[in-house]
C-alpha cells in the first residue's frame, strides 16, 4: 500500500543554509520513510511535531556525501543527501550500515522518477560554495556522474545488527497544528528578501513568465535552477525570469552601474573606446587579477604622443576598516562608485576626466537558456525560415525567427545522421549550459521529421571562415582576444563536466559584436559512425586529436585542451590547415614521435609556449582551461599602466 512503512530512525538533519551568511545547525529528527514520502519529526516523547515532508516523486538524487569539508560538527558522522526540487537535504546517520540502508532504500523507491539527475555534487554545499568543485552557484550542474542504482548488483543490504525489529508504526495523526510546510526549513530565516535590479528588458514569452523592465527592482522568490528564478515585481505579479538578466541590489555590486562592463577584456575595451572616439570616454572592467578592477580611459591628445591614446589604470585598494580605493594616491574613497564620481569632475593624475561611460547603453541582452523556464520543446509552427546559411555534418542550417521576433539558427537533422533519441535527452541538459562564450541551445522540435535544433544565431558564421576572409587584417591583440573567448567558453564546459570532443575553429562561431563562441559541444557522441567524417576525411578529427584519442579513443577535458592548442594555432595562422602537407596517417606517426606544429609568425614566443603546454604527451601535464584563461588574460593585460 502507498503508506507502507519502509524505514524509521532518529537521524541528524543539517539546516539547508539558503543564505551564505546563515549559521549552520544540526538537530535530531525522527525520519520516517514510506512508499510515497520521506517525513521528519521533532520526536520529543510528550509531543511529536511534523517538521518537514518530501514526496518521493520530487526527489532528483539520493547519494552518500564524501566528507571533503573536514570534521563533522555533530555526533553522527555518516552524511547522505536527498536532492528534491531545488533543495538539498543533508542527513547524518549514526553508522555506515545505517547510511547505506537509507540510501539504498531511497534509491530503490525513486528509480522510476522522471526528474533524476545525471550528475550530482559528491561533497557539501557550505558557505556559498560546493566543496567538491568550488562552484559558487548553488544550482550549478553536478561534477560527478550519478548512479541511480547504487552498486550494480542492487542486492538488498543486510539489516543493522541488533536493530532488525526496531521498526515502529508512524506517529499517530492528527499532528500538532504547529507542523511546518513541507518545503520549509525551520532552521532558516526566511524573512530577508533578496532584491535584484533588471539589467535588460525581458518580454515574457510564456504565461508563467514575468516581464522585466530595465532598472526596475524585483524580489526573488525561488531560485528554480541556475538559469531561471521565480520573482515578484512591485505590483505583486509573479513569474519566471532569466537569472542572467538581473543583478543583486547591494552597495558593493558594480553591475548596476552603466560604466561597468563585466565581460569586456582589454582588447574589446579599446575597440569600444576607439569606436566612441570621445575625449574622456571610459569603461570600468574586471582585471585579469580576480576581484580587481581596471579603468580604461580614452584621451584624444597626449603630450608627446601626437594622437589619441588609451590608458589602463588599476583601481588600487588599501586594506582596513573600511577598505579604501584610489586611482591617484592622494584621493582615497570608501567605494568604487564614489571614486568614479570624483574622477568624473577631477582628472587628479589621470590623462583626462572620466566624462563618457561606454558599454552598456547599446549592449544587447544576453541569450537565455531556452525561451522560458523548462521550455525545451519548440512548436515548429512558431518558426519562420528566412534563408539558408550552409550545411553541416547533420544537415542544412537556416536563419529563422521564433514567433517572428527572435533571430535563431535552425539545424534540420538529416534522417539517419545521428542517434536522435539519445541526443534529445542530452539536449535538455545542454540547454542548461548558459555562458556568454557558448552558443546557446534554445530547444528542439522533436515531434516531427526532420528534427530541428534551434540555437542562437551568430551573424559572422564560423570562426575558420572569419579568419580566412579577413586574413591580414588582424593584430596580435585581436587574435589573442579570439583565443581568450574560446578558452572562457571551454572553461565553463570543463567546470560542468562536459567534454567537447571536436573543438576546432570550424566549430566556433562569431556574432555581430565580434564575440567568438564555442558551438556543437558534445555533439559527436550522437553522430552515426558511417555518417560523420571530419573535414580531413577521418572518422574523427586526427589533426586536432591527442595521442590518447587516436590510440585509445580516450576523451577528457585534457584531450579538449590539446585540441584548443591546435585551435590557437589556427587563430594565429589566420585559418591555415594544421599539418597541411601531411595526410592523417603521417600526422599520427609524427605526433607519436613527438613532433608538434611550428610557431606561427603572428604568435609571440610566450604564446607559442602556451600552445606547447597544451600539447604535452601526458594528459595530466596539460593545463586546465582555468589556468589557460589566466595565462591569456595576463598576456592581454601585461602593459596596464600605473597612475601618472
FENBELJO-V789961 format. One record per backbone hydrogen bond with DSSP energy under -1.0 kcal/mol. NH is the residue of the N-H (numbers start at 1). CO is the residue of the C=O. E is the energy in kcal/mol with one decimal. If there is no record, write none. Layout:
# FENBELJO-V789961
nh: [NH;NH]
co: [CO;CO]
e: [E;E]
This chain:
# FENBELJO-V789961
nh: [4;6;7;9;11;12;13;14;15;22;27;29;30;31;32;33;34;38;39;40;41;42;43;44;49;51;52;54;56;58;59;60;61;63;65;66;68;78;80;81;82;83;84;85;87;89;91;92;93;99;100;101;102;103;104;105;106;107;108;109;110;113;117;120;126;130;131;134;140;143;144;146;150;163;166;179;180;184;188;196;197;198;199;200;202;209;210;212;215;216;218;219;220;221;222;224;225;229;230;231;232;233;236;239;240;241;243;245;247;249;250;253;257;260;261;269;270;271;272;273;274;275;276;277;280;281;282;283;284;285;287;292;294;295;296;297;298;299;305;306;309;311;313;315;316;318;324;325;326;331;333;339;340;341;342;343;345;346;350;354;355;355;356;358;370;375;378;382;383;384;386;387;389;390;392;397;398;399;400;401;402;403;405;406;408;409;410;411;412;413;414;417;419;420;423;424;425;426;427;428;430;431;432;433;434;438;439;442;443;444;445;452;453;454;455;456;460;461;463;464;466;467;468;469;470;471;473;479;480;481;482;483;484;485;486;487;488;489;490;491;492;493;494;495;496;497;498;507;508;509;510;511;514;517;518;519;522;523;525;526;527;528;531;532;534;537;542;544;545;549;550;551;552;553;554;560;561;562;563;564;565;566;567;568;569;570;571;572;573;574;575;580;582;587;588;589;590;591;592;593;594;595;603;608;609;610;611;612;613;614;616;621;622;628;629;630;631;632;633;634;635;636;637;640;641]
co: [1;33;33;31;29;92;27;90;25;19;13;11;41;9;39;7;37;54;32;52;30;49;41;42;42;40;40;38;36;55;56;83;83;81;79;122;66;93;91;63;89;61;87;58;84;82;80;12;78;95;96;97;98;99;100;101;102;103;104;105;106;110;60;144;129;135;124;130;137;120;120;118;147;160;163;176;50;181;185;218;247;216;245;245;212;206;240;202;198;213;196;232;194;230;230;222;228;241;222;239;219;237;233;231;208;229;227;242;197;195;248;250;254;257;284;265;266;267;268;269;270;271;272;273;298;278;356;296;259;294;292;289;285;313;283;311;281;309;302;302;299;297;295;293;326;324;318;333;316;328;325;335;336;337;338;339;342;342;347;343;280;353;280;282;368;372;444;379;380;401;399;399;397;397;395;390;410;387;408;384;406;382;402;402;400;455;398;453;396;451;394;414;526;418;419;420;421;422;423;424;426;427;429;430;432;435;518;454;454;376;452;445;411;443;409;440;510;458;508;505;462;463;464;465;466;468;470;475;476;477;478;479;480;481;482;483;484;485;486;487;488;489;490;491;492;494;493;504;505;517;461;515;511;509;437;507;500;520;522;523;524;417;528;528;538;534;540;541;542;546;546;547;548;549;548;556;557;558;559;560;561;562;563;564;565;566;567;568;569;571;570;577;579;583;584;585;586;587;588;589;591;590;600;604;605;606;607;608;609;610;613;618;619;624;625;626;627;628;629;630;631;632;633;637;312]
e: [-1.7;-3.3;-1.6;-2.1;-2.5;-2.2;-2.9;-2.5;-2.2;-1.1;-2.3;-2.9;-2.7;-2.7;-3.0;-2.9;-2.7;-2.4;-2.6;-2.6;-2.0;-3.0;-1.1;-1.2;-1.5;-2.4;-1.4;-2.7;-2.8;-1.8;-1.5;-3.6;-1.3;-1.7;-2.2;-3.0;-1.8;-1.6;-2.8;-3.0;-2.4;-2.9;-2.0;-1.4;-3.2;-2.8;-2.8;-3.3;-2.7;-2.3;-2.6;-2.3;-2.2;-2.8;-2.6;-2.1;-2.6;-2.5;-1.9;-1.5;-1.8;-2.3;-2.7;-2.7;-2.7;-2.4;-2.6;-2.3;-2.0;-1.1;-1.6;-2.7;-1.1;-2.5;-1.6;-1.5;-1.7;-1.8;-2.0;-2.8;-3.1;-2.3;-3.2;-1.0;-2.0;-2.0;-2.3;-2.3;-2.8;-2.4;-2.3;-2.5;-2.6;-3.0;-1.7;-1.3;-1.8;-2.5;-3.5;-3.0;-2.2;-2.4;-1.9;-1.9;-2.0;-2.9;-2.9;-1.6;-1.9;-2.5;-1.3;-1.4;-2.3;-1.4;-2.6;-2.5;-2.0;-2.0;-2.5;-2.4;-2.5;-2.1;-1.9;-2.4;-2.8;-2.0;-2.4;-2.0;-2.7;-2.6;-2.4;-2.1;-2.8;-3.2;-2.9;-3.0;-2.8;-2.9;-2.1;-1.5;-3.0;-2.7;-2.9;-2.7;-2.4;-2.8;-2.2;-3.0;-1.9;-2.5;-2.1;-1.8;-2.7;-2.4;-2.1;-2.3;-1.6;-1.2;-1.7;-2.5;-1.5;-1.4;-1.8;-2.3;-1.8;-1.8;-2.9;-2.3;-1.7;-2.6;-3.3;-1.2;-3.1;-1.4;-2.9;-3.1;-2.6;-3.2;-2.8;-2.1;-2.4;-3.3;-2.0;-1.9;-2.7;-2.6;-3.1;-2.8;-2.6;-3.0;-3.5;-2.1;-2.8;-1.4;-2.0;-2.6;-1.6;-1.9;-2.7;-1.0;-2.7;-2.2;-1.2;-1.4;-1.2;-2.0;-2.9;-2.4;-1.5;-2.8;-2.4;-1.6;-2.2;-2.7;-2.7;-2.5;-2.2;-1.6;-2.9;-1.0;-2.1;-2.6;-2.1;-2.9;-1.1;-1.1;-2.3;-1.9;-2.3;-2.4;-1.9;-2.0;-2.2;-2.3;-1.9;-2.2;-2.5;-1.8;-2.4;-2.2;-1.5;-1.6;-2.7;-2.5;-1.6;-1.5;-3.0;-1.7;-1.4;-2.7;-2.5;-2.1;-1.9;-2.9;-2.5;-2.5;-1.3;-1.2;-1.1;-2.1;-1.2;-1.3;-2.1;-2.3;-2.2;-2.0;-1.7;-1.6;-1.7;-1.4;-1.8;-2.0;-1.0;-1.9;-2.3;-1.6;-1.6;-1.5;-2.0;-2.4;-1.9;-1.6;-2.4;-2.8;-1.7;-2.3;-2.5;-2.6;-1.0;-1.5;-3.3;-1.0;-2.1;-1.9;-2.3;-1.5;-3.1;-2.9;-2.0;-1.5;-1.6;-2.6;-1.3;-2.3;-2.0;-1.3;-1.9;-2.4;-1.8;-1.3;-1.1;-1.7;-1.7;-2.2;-2.6;-1.8;-2.3;-2.6;-2.6;-2.5;-1.7;-2.1;-2.0;-1.7;-1.9]
